[in-house]
């Protein structure tokens, strides 16, 4: 009798949905009751506008070139570059 089962594959599954739900609940709890997602997004928009304000002529041309090339996001919806 040869009972060598080294080539036999044993299926293994692991359901992480309960752990993921618990992790998400902990993140929300850590943010606290006074967390305002709309205020956070508005603050990010203001910081982004401030970051690229006050550029001199050469800096503005470089910025415009990078926006046109899709390296930096331009004005409008979303802040992700196109590449």
HTML snippet that shows the backbone in 3Dmol.js (N, CA, C, O; Angstrom):
<script src="https://3Dmol.org/build/3Dmol-min.js"></script>
<div id="view" style="width:600px;height:400px;position:relative"></div>
<script>
const pdb = `
ATOM      1  N   UNK A   1       0.827  -1.181   0.000  1.00  0.00           N
ATOM      2  CA  UNK A   1       0.000   0.000   0.000  1.00  0.00           C
ATOM      3  C   UNK A   1       0.876   1.251   0.000  1.00  0.00           C
ATOM      4  O   UNK A   1       1.693   1.461   0.896  1.00  0.00           O
ATOM      5  N   UNK A   2       0.686   2.060  -1.013  1.00  0.00           N
ATOM      6  CA  UNK A   2       1.399   3.324  -1.097  1.00  0.00           C
ATOM      7  C   UNK A   2       0.441   4.443  -0.715  1.00  0.00           C
ATOM      8  O   UNK A   2      -0.534   4.702  -1.421  1.00  0.00           O
ATOM      9  N   UNK A   3       0.715   5.095   0.387  1.00  0.00           N
ATOM     10  CA  UNK A   3      -0.174   6.152   0.862  1.00  0.00           C
ATOM     11  C   UNK A   3       0.501   7.518   0.787  1.00  0.00           C
ATOM     12  O   UNK A   3       0.231   8.393   1.610  1.00  0.00           O
ATOM     13  N   UNK A   4       1.360   7.698  -0.178  1.00  0.00           N
ATOM     14  CA  UNK A   4       2.044   8.973  -0.366  1.00  0.00           C
ATOM     15  C   UNK A   4       1.061   9.997  -0.930  1.00  0.00           C
ATOM     16  O   UNK A   4       0.598   9.844  -2.060  1.00  0.00           O
ATOM     17  N   UNK A   5       0.742  11.016  -0.179  1.00  0.00           N
ATOM     18  CA  UNK A   5      -0.239  12.023  -0.592  1.00  0.00           C
ATOM     19  C   UNK A   5       0.415  13.394  -0.743  1.00  0.00           C
ATOM     20  O   UNK A   5      -0.238  14.412  -0.511  1.00  0.00           O
ATOM     21  N   UNK A   6       1.671  13.440  -1.122  1.00  0.00           N
ATOM     22  CA  UNK A   6       2.380  14.710  -1.232  1.00  0.00           C
ATOM     23  C   UNK A   6       1.865  15.571  -2.368  1.00  0.00           C
ATOM     24  O   UNK A   6       2.029  16.790  -2.327  1.00  0.00           O
ATOM     25  N   UNK A   7       1.243  14.976  -3.389  1.00  0.00           N
ATOM     26  CA  UNK A   7       0.726  15.740  -4.521  1.00  0.00           C
ATOM     27  C   UNK A   7      -0.737  16.124  -4.356  1.00  0.00           C
ATOM     28  O   UNK A   7      -1.309  16.778  -5.228  1.00  0.00           O
ATOM     29  N   UNK A   8      -1.339  15.729  -3.262  1.00  0.00           N
ATOM     30  CA  UNK A   8      -2.750  16.019  -3.030  1.00  0.00           C
ATOM     31  C   UNK A   8      -2.911  17.444  -2.492  1.00  0.00           C
ATOM     32  O   UNK A   8      -2.229  17.834  -1.544  1.00  0.00           O
ATOM     33  N   UNK A   9      -3.805  18.209  -3.093  1.00  0.00           N
ATOM     34  CA  UNK A   9      -4.054  19.583  -2.679  1.00  0.00           C
ATOM     35  C   UNK A   9      -5.240  19.602  -1.721  1.00  0.00           C
ATOM     36  O   UNK A   9      -6.298  19.038  -1.999  1.00  0.00           O
ATOM     37  N   UNK A  10      -5.039  20.252  -0.611  1.00  0.00           N
ATOM     38  CA  UNK A  10      -6.100  20.379   0.387  1.00  0.00           C
ATOM     39  C   UNK A  10      -6.624  21.809   0.322  1.00  0.00           C
ATOM     40  O   UNK A  10      -5.857  22.749   0.534  1.00  0.00           O
ATOM     41  N   UNK A  11      -7.908  21.998   0.035  1.00  0.00           N
ATOM     42  CA  UNK A  11      -8.445  23.367  -0.050  1.00  0.00           C
ATOM     43  C   UNK A  11      -8.427  24.038   1.324  1.00  0.00           C
ATOM     44  O   UNK A  11      -8.677  23.413   2.355  1.00  0.00           O
ATOM     45  N   UNK A  12      -8.121  25.331   1.294  1.00  0.00           N
ATOM     46  CA  UNK A  12      -8.062  26.110   2.528  1.00  0.00           C
ATOM     47  C   UNK A  12      -8.736  27.446   2.266  1.00  0.00           C
ATOM     48  O   UNK A  12      -8.342  28.166   1.348  1.00  0.00           O
ATOM     49  N   UNK A  13      -9.730  27.782   3.046  1.00  0.00           N
ATOM     50  CA  UNK A  13     -10.395  29.071   2.924  1.00  0.00           C
ATOM     51  C   UNK A  13     -10.430  29.734   4.303  1.00  0.00           C
ATOM     52  O   UNK A  13     -10.467  29.077   5.343  1.00  0.00           O
ATOM     53  N   UNK A  14     -10.418  31.042   4.258  1.00  0.00           N
ATOM     54  CA  UNK A  14     -10.446  31.816   5.493  1.00  0.00           C
ATOM     55  C   UNK A  14     -11.357  33.020   5.259  1.00  0.00           C
ATOM     56  O   UNK A  14     -11.099  33.826   4.365  1.00  0.00           O
ATOM     57  N   UNK A  15     -12.394  33.144   6.033  1.00  0.00           N
ATOM     58  CA  UNK A  15     -13.347  34.243   5.896  1.00  0.00           C
ATOM     59  C   UNK A  15     -12.946  35.367   6.843  1.00  0.00           C
ATOM     60  O   UNK A  15     -13.004  35.215   8.063  1.00  0.00           O
ATOM     61  N   UNK A  16     -12.537  36.501   6.267  1.00  0.00           N
ATOM     62  CA  UNK A  16     -12.094  37.641   7.064  1.00  0.00           C
ATOM     63  C   UNK A  16     -13.160  38.721   7.196  1.00  0.00           C
ATOM     64  O   UNK A  16     -12.869  39.811   7.690  1.00  0.00           O
ATOM     65  N   UNK A  17     -14.371  38.447   6.772  1.00  0.00           N
ATOM     66  CA  UNK A  17     -15.399  39.486   6.772  1.00  0.00           C
ATOM     67  C   UNK A  17     -15.730  39.970   8.184  1.00  0.00           C
ATOM     68  O   UNK A  17     -15.975  41.160   8.378  1.00  0.00           O
ATOM     69  N   UNK A  18     -15.741  39.093   9.150  1.00  0.00           N
ATOM     70  CA  UNK A  18     -16.025  39.516  10.524  1.00  0.00           C
ATOM     71  C   UNK A  18     -14.898  40.410  11.033  1.00  0.00           C
ATOM     72  O   UNK A  18     -15.155  41.433  11.667  1.00  0.00           O
ATOM     73  N   UNK A  19     -13.651  40.029  10.758  1.00  0.00           N
ATOM     74  CA  UNK A  19     -12.514  40.848  11.195  1.00  0.00           C
ATOM     75  C   UNK A  19     -12.507  42.199  10.483  1.00  0.00           C
ATOM     76  O   UNK A  19     -12.176  43.215  11.093  1.00  0.00           O
ATOM     77  N   UNK A  20     -12.866  42.221   9.208  1.00  0.00           N
ATOM     78  CA  UNK A  20     -12.901  43.481   8.468  1.00  0.00           C
ATOM     79  C   UNK A  20     -14.000  44.393   9.018  1.00  0.00           C
ATOM     80  O   UNK A  20     -13.793  45.601   9.140  1.00  0.00           O
ATOM     81  N   UNK A  21     -15.136  43.843   9.343  1.00  0.00           N
ATOM     82  CA  UNK A  21     -16.216  44.646   9.939  1.00  0.00           C
ATOM     83  C   UNK A  21     -15.786  45.214  11.280  1.00  0.00           C
ATOM     84  O   UNK A  21     -16.070  46.374  11.581  1.00  0.00           O
ATOM     85  N   UNK A  22     -15.109  44.417  12.085  1.00  0.00           N
ATOM     86  CA  UNK A  22     -14.636  44.887  13.378  1.00  0.00           C
ATOM     87  C   UNK A  22     -13.586  45.984  13.199  1.00  0.00           C
ATOM     88  O   UNK A  22     -13.590  46.972  13.934  1.00  0.00           O
ATOM     89  N   UNK A  23     -12.685  45.814  12.224  1.00  0.00           N
ATOM     90  CA  UNK A  23     -11.653  46.811  11.971  1.00  0.00           C
ATOM     91  C   UNK A  23     -12.273  48.137  11.561  1.00  0.00           C
ATOM     92  O   UNK A  23     -11.864  49.194  12.038  1.00  0.00           O
ATOM     93  N   UNK A  24     -13.263  48.080  10.674  1.00  0.00           N
ATOM     94  CA  UNK A  24     -13.932  49.313  10.236  1.00  0.00           C
ATOM     95  C   UNK A  24     -14.649  50.008  11.390  1.00  0.00           C
ATOM     96  O   UNK A  24     -14.619  51.233  11.502  1.00  0.00           O
ATOM     97  N   UNK A  25     -15.288  49.223  12.238  1.00  0.00           N
ATOM     98  CA  UNK A  25     -15.973  49.799  13.397  1.00  0.00           C
ATOM     99  C   UNK A  25     -14.975  50.474  14.327  1.00  0.00           C
ATOM    100  O   UNK A  25     -15.271  51.529  14.887  1.00  0.00           O
ATOM    101  N   UNK A  26     -13.809  49.887  14.498  1.00  0.00           N
ATOM    102  CA  UNK A  26     -12.776  50.482  15.353  1.00  0.00           C
ATOM    103  C   UNK A  26     -12.235  51.779  14.748  1.00  0.00           C
ATOM    104  O   UNK A  26     -11.948  52.725  15.482  1.00  0.00           O
ATOM    105  N   UNK A  27     -12.094  51.836  13.434  1.00  0.00           N
ATOM    106  CA  UNK A  27     -11.636  53.063  12.778  1.00  0.00           C
ATOM    107  C   UNK A  27     -12.637  54.186  13.008  1.00  0.00           C
ATOM    108  O   UNK A  27     -12.253  55.299  13.368  1.00  0.00           O
ATOM    109  N   UNK A  28     -13.905  53.902  12.803  1.00  0.00           N
ATOM    110  CA  UNK A  28     -14.948  54.916  13.015  1.00  0.00           C
ATOM    111  C   UNK A  28     -14.981  55.351  14.474  1.00  0.00           C
ATOM    112  O   UNK A  28     -15.131  56.539  14.759  1.00  0.00           O
ATOM    113  N   UNK A  29     -14.843  54.417  15.392  1.00  0.00           N
ATOM    114  CA  UNK A  29     -14.834  54.766  16.810  1.00  0.00           C
ATOM    115  C   UNK A  29     -13.622  55.637  17.148  1.00  0.00           C
ATOM    116  O   UNK A  29     -13.727  56.560  17.956  1.00  0.00           O
ATOM    117  N   UNK A  30     -12.475  55.347  16.534  1.00  0.00           N
ATOM    118  CA  UNK A  30     -11.269  56.135  16.800  1.00  0.00           C
ATOM    119  C   UNK A  30     -11.381  57.553  16.255  1.00  0.00           C
ATOM    120  O   UNK A  30     -10.780  58.478  16.801  1.00  0.00           O
ATOM    121  N   UNK A  31     -12.146  57.728  15.180  1.00  0.00           N
ATOM    122  CA  UNK A  31     -12.320  59.073  14.625  1.00  0.00           C
ATOM    123  C   UNK A  31     -13.094  59.966  15.576  1.00  0.00           C
ATOM    124  O   UNK A  31     -12.899  61.182  15.574  1.00  0.00           O
ATOM    125  N   UNK A  32     -13.956  59.395  16.376  1.00  0.00           N
ATOM    126  CA  UNK A  32     -14.696  60.156  17.375  1.00  0.00           C
ATOM    127  C   UNK A  32     -16.014  60.682  16.851  1.00  0.00           C
ATOM    128  O   UNK A  32     -16.258  60.720  15.644  1.00  0.00           O
ATOM    129  N   UNK A  33     -16.847  61.083  17.770  1.00  0.00           N
ATOM    130  CA  UNK A  33     -18.193  61.540  17.431  1.00  0.00           C
ATOM    131  C   UNK A  33     -18.200  62.907  16.759  1.00  0.00           C
ATOM    132  O   UNK A  33     -19.149  63.236  16.048  1.00  0.00           O
ATOM    133  N   UNK A  34     -17.163  63.705  16.970  1.00  0.00           N
ATOM    134  CA  UNK A  34     -17.137  65.052  16.404  1.00  0.00           C
ATOM    135  C   UNK A  34     -16.479  65.110  15.027  1.00  0.00           C
ATOM    136  O   UNK A  34     -16.306  66.199  14.479  1.00  0.00           O
ATOM    137  N   UNK A  35     -16.110  63.966  14.460  1.00  0.00           N
ATOM    138  CA  UNK A  35     -15.485  63.935  13.140  1.00  0.00           C
ATOM    139  C   UNK A  35     -16.512  64.320  12.084  1.00  0.00           C
ATOM    140  O   UNK A  35     -17.594  63.737  12.030  1.00  0.00           O
ATOM    141  N   UNK A  36     -16.181  65.297  11.245  1.00  0.00           N
ATOM    142  CA  UNK A  36     -17.075  65.783  10.198  1.00  0.00           C
ATOM    143  C   UNK A  36     -16.405  65.570   8.843  1.00  0.00           C
ATOM    144  O   UNK A  36     -15.523  66.345   8.472  1.00  0.00           O
ATOM    145  N   UNK A  37     -16.801  64.540   8.097  1.00  0.00           N
ATOM    146  CA  UNK A  37     -16.125  64.247   6.832  1.00  0.00           C
ATOM    147  C   UNK A  37     -16.228  65.386   5.824  1.00  0.00           C
ATOM    148  O   UNK A  37     -15.288  65.601   5.058  1.00  0.00           O
ATOM    149  N   UNK A  38     -17.331  66.120   5.798  1.00  0.00           N
ATOM    150  CA  UNK A  38     -17.462  67.237   4.866  1.00  0.00           C
ATOM    151  C   UNK A  38     -16.484  68.361   5.201  1.00  0.00           C
ATOM    152  O   UNK A  38     -15.906  68.977   4.306  1.00  0.00           O
ATOM    153  N   UNK A  39     -16.305  68.619   6.481  1.00  0.00           N
ATOM    154  CA  UNK A  39     -15.345  69.644   6.890  1.00  0.00           C
ATOM    155  C   UNK A  39     -13.918  69.216   6.555  1.00  0.00           C
ATOM    156  O   UNK A  39     -13.090  70.049   6.188  1.00  0.00           O
ATOM    157  N   UNK A  40     -13.631  67.936   6.677  1.00  0.00           N
ATOM    158  CA  UNK A  40     -12.304  67.426   6.341  1.00  0.00           C
ATOM    159  C   UNK A  40     -12.038  67.607   4.851  1.00  0.00           C
ATOM    160  O   UNK A  40     -10.965  68.072   4.468  1.00  0.00           O
ATOM    161  N   UNK A  41     -13.004  67.245   4.008  1.00  0.00           N
ATOM    162  CA  UNK A  41     -12.844  67.404   2.565  1.00  0.00           C
ATOM    163  C   UNK A  41     -12.698  68.872   2.180  1.00  0.00           C
ATOM    164  O   UNK A  41     -11.888  69.218   1.320  1.00  0.00           O
ATOM    165  N   UNK A  42     -13.477  69.722   2.815  1.00  0.00           N
ATOM    166  CA  UNK A  42     -13.371  71.163   2.543  1.00  0.00           C
ATOM    167  C   UNK A  42     -11.994  71.680   2.946  1.00  0.00           C
ATOM    168  O   UNK A  42     -11.401  72.484   2.227  1.00  0.00           O
ATOM    169  N   UNK A  43     -11.487  71.231   4.076  1.00  0.00           N
ATOM    170  CA  UNK A  43     -10.161  71.619   4.516  1.00  0.00           C
ATOM    171  C   UNK A  43      -9.075  71.137   3.559  1.00  0.00           C
ATOM    172  O   UNK A  43      -8.094  71.842   3.323  1.00  0.00           O
ATOM    173  N   UNK A  44      -9.251  69.932   3.008  1.00  0.00           N
ATOM    174  CA  UNK A  44      -8.290  69.425   2.032  1.00  0.00           C
ATOM    175  C   UNK A  44      -8.306  70.272   0.765  1.00  0.00           C
ATOM    176  O   UNK A  44      -7.251  70.564   0.201  1.00  0.00           O
ATOM    177  N   UNK A  45      -9.498  70.671   0.313  1.00  0.00           N
ATOM    178  CA  UNK A  45      -9.592  71.535  -0.870  1.00  0.00           C
ATOM    179  C   UNK A  45      -8.913  72.887  -0.621  1.00  0.00           C
ATOM    180  O   UNK A  45      -8.213  73.407  -1.490  1.00  0.00           O
ATOM    181  N   UNK A  46      -9.126  73.442   0.565  1.00  0.00           N
ATOM    182  CA  UNK A  46      -8.495  74.711   0.900  1.00  0.00           C
ATOM    183  C   UNK A  46      -6.977  74.571   0.962  1.00  0.00           C
ATOM    184  O   UNK A  46      -6.257  75.453   0.496  1.00  0.00           O
ATOM    185  N   UNK A  47      -6.490  73.484   1.524  1.00  0.00           N
ATOM    186  CA  UNK A  47      -5.047  73.254   1.603  1.00  0.00           C
ATOM    187  C   UNK A  47      -4.453  73.068   0.210  1.00  0.00           C
ATOM    188  O   UNK A  47      -3.359  73.562  -0.066  1.00  0.00           O
ATOM    189  N   UNK A  48      -5.156  72.367  -0.664  1.00  0.00           N
ATOM    190  CA  UNK A  48      -4.677  72.152  -2.027  1.00  0.00           C
ATOM    191  C   UNK A  48      -4.595  73.486  -2.776  1.00  0.00           C
ATOM    192  O   UNK A  48      -3.620  73.753  -3.478  1.00  0.00           O
ATOM    193  N   UNK A  49      -5.629  74.318  -2.619  1.00  0.00           N
ATOM    194  CA  UNK A  49      -5.628  75.629  -3.271  1.00  0.00           C
ATOM    195  C   UNK A  49      -4.480  76.486  -2.741  1.00  0.00           C
ATOM    196  O   UNK A  49      -3.836  77.202  -3.508  1.00  0.00           O
ATOM    197  N   UNK A  50      -4.223  76.418  -1.452  1.00  0.00           N
ATOM    198  CA  UNK A  50      -3.140  77.187  -0.855  1.00  0.00           C
ATOM    199  C   UNK A  50      -1.771  76.686  -1.320  1.00  0.00           C
ATOM    200  O   UNK A  50      -0.841  77.472  -1.498  1.00  0.00           O
ATOM    201  N   UNK A  51      -1.659  75.381  -1.515  1.00  0.00           N
ATOM    202  CA  UNK A  51      -0.394  74.792  -1.928  1.00  0.00           C
ATOM    203  C   UNK A  51       0.094  75.363  -3.254  1.00  0.00           C
ATOM    204  O   UNK A  51       1.288  75.608  -3.423  1.00  0.00           O
ATOM    205  N   UNK A  52      -0.826  75.575  -4.195  1.00  0.00           N
ATOM    206  CA  UNK A  52      -0.454  76.055  -5.521  1.00  0.00           C
ATOM    207  C   UNK A  52      -0.808  77.527  -5.734  1.00  0.00           C
ATOM    208  O   UNK A  52      -0.901  77.975  -6.877  1.00  0.00           O
ATOM    209  N   UNK A  53      -1.006  78.282  -4.660  1.00  0.00           N
ATOM    210  CA  UNK A  53      -1.272  79.711  -4.794  1.00  0.00           C
ATOM    211  C   UNK A  53       0.044  80.475  -4.698  1.00  0.00           C
ATOM    212  O   UNK A  53       1.016  79.989  -4.122  1.00  0.00           O
ATOM    213  N   UNK A  54       0.061  81.656  -5.259  1.00  0.00           N
ATOM    214  CA  UNK A  54       1.233  82.513  -5.147  1.00  0.00           C
ATOM    215  C   UNK A  54       2.428  82.051  -5.966  1.00  0.00           C
ATOM    216  O   UNK A  54       3.566  82.391  -5.642  1.00  0.00           O
ATOM    217  N   UNK A  55       2.188  81.281  -7.020  1.00  0.00           N
ATOM    218  CA  UNK A  55       3.295  80.848  -7.861  1.00  0.00           C
ATOM    219  C   UNK A  55       3.765  81.999  -8.740  1.00  0.00           C
ATOM    220  O   UNK A  55       2.960  82.810  -9.198  1.00  0.00           O
ATOM    221  N   UNK A  56       5.070  82.065  -8.972  1.00  0.00           N
ATOM    222  CA  UNK A  56       5.557  83.075  -9.914  1.00  0.00           C
ATOM    223  C   UNK A  56       5.293  82.566 -11.337  1.00  0.00           C
ATOM    224  O   UNK A  56       4.779  81.461 -11.516  1.00  0.00           O
ATOM    225  N   UNK A  57       5.634  83.348 -12.321  1.00  0.00           N
ATOM    226  CA  UNK A  57       5.318  83.007 -13.709  1.00  0.00           C
ATOM    227  C   UNK A  57       5.884  81.671 -14.155  1.00  0.00           C
ATOM    228  O   UNK A  57       5.180  80.873 -14.773  1.00  0.00           O
ATOM    229  N   UNK A  58       7.152  81.419 -13.847  1.00  0.00           N
ATOM    230  CA  UNK A  58       7.779  80.158 -14.259  1.00  0.00           C
ATOM    231  C   UNK A  58       7.167  78.964 -13.534  1.00  0.00           C
ATOM    232  O   UNK A  58       6.942  77.912 -14.132  1.00  0.00           O
ATOM    233  N   UNK A  59       6.902  79.137 -12.244  1.00  0.00           N
ATOM    234  CA  UNK A  59       6.272  78.069 -11.477  1.00  0.00           C
ATOM    235  C   UNK A  59       4.870  77.768 -12.008  1.00  0.00           C
ATOM    236  O   UNK A  59       4.475  76.605 -12.092  1.00  0.00           O
ATOM    237  N   UNK A  60       4.121  78.810 -12.365  1.00  0.00           N
ATOM    238  CA  UNK A  60       2.779  78.626 -12.897  1.00  0.00           C
ATOM    239  C   UNK A  60       2.820  77.886 -14.229  1.00  0.00           C
ATOM    240  O   UNK A  60       1.994  77.006 -14.475  1.00  0.00           O
ATOM    241  N   UNK A  61       3.776  78.235 -15.089  1.00  0.00           N
ATOM    242  CA  UNK A  61       3.917  77.530 -16.373  1.00  0.00           C
ATOM    243  C   UNK A  61       4.256  76.054 -16.149  1.00  0.00           C
ATOM    244  O   UNK A  61       3.729  75.179 -16.835  1.00  0.00           O
ATOM    245  N   UNK A  62       5.127  75.789 -15.194  1.00  0.00           N
ATOM    246  CA  UNK A  62       5.481  74.401 -14.881  1.00  0.00           C
ATOM    247  C   UNK A  62       4.272  73.652 -14.331  1.00  0.00           C
ATOM    248  O   UNK A  62       4.019  72.505 -14.700  1.00  0.00           O
ATOM    249  N   UNK A  63       3.533  74.309 -13.452  1.00  0.00           N
ATOM    250  CA  UNK A  63       2.316  73.708 -12.903  1.00  0.00           C
ATOM    251  C   UNK A  63       1.336  73.403 -14.014  1.00  0.00           C
ATOM    252  O   UNK A  63       0.795  72.299 -14.074  1.00  0.00           O
ATOM    253  N   UNK A  64       1.093  74.369 -14.903  1.00  0.00           N
ATOM    254  CA  UNK A  64       0.166  74.166 -16.012  1.00  0.00           C
ATOM    255  C   UNK A  64       0.626  73.032 -16.919  1.00  0.00           C
ATOM    256  O   UNK A  64      -0.197  72.258 -17.409  1.00  0.00           O
ATOM    257  N   UNK A  65       1.922  72.927 -17.146  1.00  0.00           N
ATOM    258  CA  UNK A  65       2.478  71.854 -17.964  1.00  0.00           C
ATOM    259  C   UNK A  65       2.229  70.492 -17.311  1.00  0.00           C
ATOM    260  O   UNK A  65       1.852  69.537 -17.991  1.00  0.00           O
ATOM    261  N   UNK A  66       2.435  70.401 -16.010  1.00  0.00           N
ATOM    262  CA  UNK A  66       2.217  69.149 -15.288  1.00  0.00           C
ATOM    263  C   UNK A  66       0.742  68.763 -15.250  1.00  0.00           C
ATOM    264  O   UNK A  66       0.408  67.581 -15.320  1.00  0.00           O
ATOM    265  N   UNK A  67      -0.134  69.747 -15.141  1.00  0.00           N
ATOM    266  CA  UNK A  67      -1.576  69.462 -15.185  1.00  0.00           C
ATOM    267  C   UNK A  67      -1.959  68.967 -16.573  1.00  0.00           C
ATOM    268  O   UNK A  67      -2.692  67.987 -16.705  1.00  0.00           O
ATOM    269  N   UNK A  68      -1.465  69.643 -17.609  1.00  0.00           N
ATOM    270  CA  UNK A  68      -1.786  69.241 -18.982  1.00  0.00           C
ATOM    271  C   UNK A  68      -1.268  67.840 -19.290  1.00  0.00           C
ATOM    272  O   UNK A  68      -1.888  67.111 -20.065  1.00  0.00           O
ATOM    273  N   UNK A  69      -0.142  67.454 -18.695  1.00  0.00           N
ATOM    274  CA  UNK A  69       0.430  66.134 -18.925  1.00  0.00           C
ATOM    275  C   UNK A  69      -0.253  65.059 -18.076  1.00  0.00           C
ATOM    276  O   UNK A  69       0.014  63.869 -18.246  1.00  0.00           O
ATOM    277  N   UNK A  70      -1.132  65.477 -17.165  1.00  0.00           N
ATOM    278  CA  UNK A  70      -1.835  64.512 -16.321  1.00  0.00           C
ATOM    279  C   UNK A  70      -1.045  64.067 -15.108  1.00  0.00           C
ATOM    280  O   UNK A  70      -1.442  63.125 -14.422  1.00  0.00           O
ATOM    281  N   UNK A  71       0.073  64.733 -14.831  1.00  0.00           N
ATOM    282  CA  UNK A  71       0.891  64.377 -13.675  1.00  0.00           C
ATOM    283  C   UNK A  71       0.252  64.909 -12.399  1.00  0.00           C
ATOM    284  O   UNK A  71       0.221  64.218 -11.381  1.00  0.00           O
ATOM    285  N   UNK A  72      -0.255  66.135 -12.453  1.00  0.00           N
ATOM    286  CA  UNK A  72      -0.959  66.747 -11.332  1.00  0.00           C
ATOM    287  C   UNK A  72      -2.423  66.901 -11.714  1.00  0.00           C
ATOM    288  O   UNK A  72      -2.741  67.123 -12.882  1.00  0.00           O
ATOM    289  N   UNK A  73      -3.317  66.784 -10.734  1.00  0.00           N
ATOM    290  CA  UNK A  73      -4.721  67.015 -11.035  1.00  0.00           C
ATOM    291  C   UNK A  73      -4.984  68.501 -11.225  1.00  0.00           C
ATOM    292  O   UNK A  73      -4.359  69.335 -10.570  1.00  0.00           O
ATOM    293  N   UNK A  74      -5.892  68.828 -12.106  1.00  0.00           N
ATOM    294  CA  UNK A  74      -6.265  70.215 -12.312  1.00  0.00           C
ATOM    295  C   UNK A  74      -7.438  70.585 -11.436  1.00  0.00           C
ATOM    296  O   UNK A  74      -7.797  69.851 -10.516  1.00  0.00           O
ATOM    297  N   UNK A  75      -8.022  71.703 -11.720  1.00  0.00           N
ATOM    298  CA  UNK A  75      -9.221  72.115 -10.995  1.00  0.00           C
ATOM    299  C   UNK A  75     -10.386  71.241 -11.459  1.00  0.00           C
ATOM    300  O   UNK A  75     -10.375  70.706 -12.567  1.00  0.00           O
ATOM    301  N   UNK A  76     -11.370  71.111 -10.610  1.00  0.00           N
ATOM    302  CA  UNK A  76     -12.528  70.315 -10.984  1.00  0.00           C
ATOM    303  C   UNK A  76     -12.728  69.187  -9.991  1.00  0.00           C
ATOM    304  O   UNK A  76     -12.137  69.175  -8.911  1.00  0.00           O
ATOM    305  N   UNK A  77     -13.565  68.246 -10.371  1.00  0.00           N
ATOM    306  CA  UNK A  77     -13.911  67.175  -9.438  1.00  0.00           C
ATOM    307  C   UNK A  77     -12.757  66.183  -9.304  1.00  0.00           C
ATOM    308  O   UNK A  77     -12.106  65.832 -10.288  1.00  0.00           O
ATOM    309  N   UNK A  78     -12.523  65.753  -8.108  1.00  0.00           N
ATOM    310  CA  UNK A  78     -11.486  64.771  -7.836  1.00  0.00           C
ATOM    311  C   UNK A  78     -10.102  65.391  -7.784  1.00  0.00           C
ATOM    312  O   UNK A  78      -9.870  66.473  -8.323  1.00  0.00           O
ATOM    313  N   UNK A  79      -9.211  64.710  -7.146  1.00  0.00           N
ATOM    314  CA  UNK A  79      -7.855  65.219  -7.017  1.00  0.00           C
ATOM    315  C   UNK A  79      -6.833  64.216  -7.540  1.00  0.00           C
ATOM    316  O   UNK A  79      -5.636  64.377  -7.305  1.00  0.00           O
ATOM    317  N   UNK A  80      -7.286  63.192  -8.241  1.00  0.00           N
ATOM    318  CA  UNK A  80      -6.352  62.188  -8.747  1.00  0.00           C
ATOM    319  C   UNK A  80      -5.827  62.589 -10.102  1.00  0.00           C
ATOM    320  O   UNK A  80      -6.600  63.035 -10.950  1.00  0.00           O
ATOM    321  N   UNK A  81      -4.532  62.444 -10.334  1.00  0.00           N
ATOM    322  CA  UNK A  81      -4.001  62.724 -11.672  1.00  0.00           C
ATOM    323  C   UNK A  81      -4.509  61.681 -12.643  1.00  0.00           C
ATOM    324  O   UNK A  81      -4.989  60.621 -12.242  1.00  0.00           O
ATOM    325  N   UNK A  82      -4.398  61.990 -13.934  1.00  0.00           N
ATOM    326  CA  UNK A  82      -4.941  61.080 -14.933  1.00  0.00           C
ATOM    327  C   UNK A  82      -4.047  59.880 -15.183  1.00  0.00           C
ATOM    328  O   UNK A  82      -4.490  58.923 -15.817  1.00  0.00           O
ATOM    329  N   UNK A  83      -2.811  59.889 -14.714  1.00  0.00           N
ATOM    330  CA  UNK A  83      -1.902  58.753 -14.917  1.00  0.00           C
ATOM    331  C   UNK A  83      -1.547  58.114 -13.602  1.00  0.00           C
ATOM    332  O   UNK A  83      -0.792  57.142 -13.572  1.00  0.00           O
TER     333      UNK A  83
END
`;
const viewer = $3Dmol.createViewer("view");
viewer.addModel(pdb, "pdb");
viewer.setStyle({}, {cartoon: {color: "spectrum"}});
viewer.zoomTo();
viewer.render();
</script>
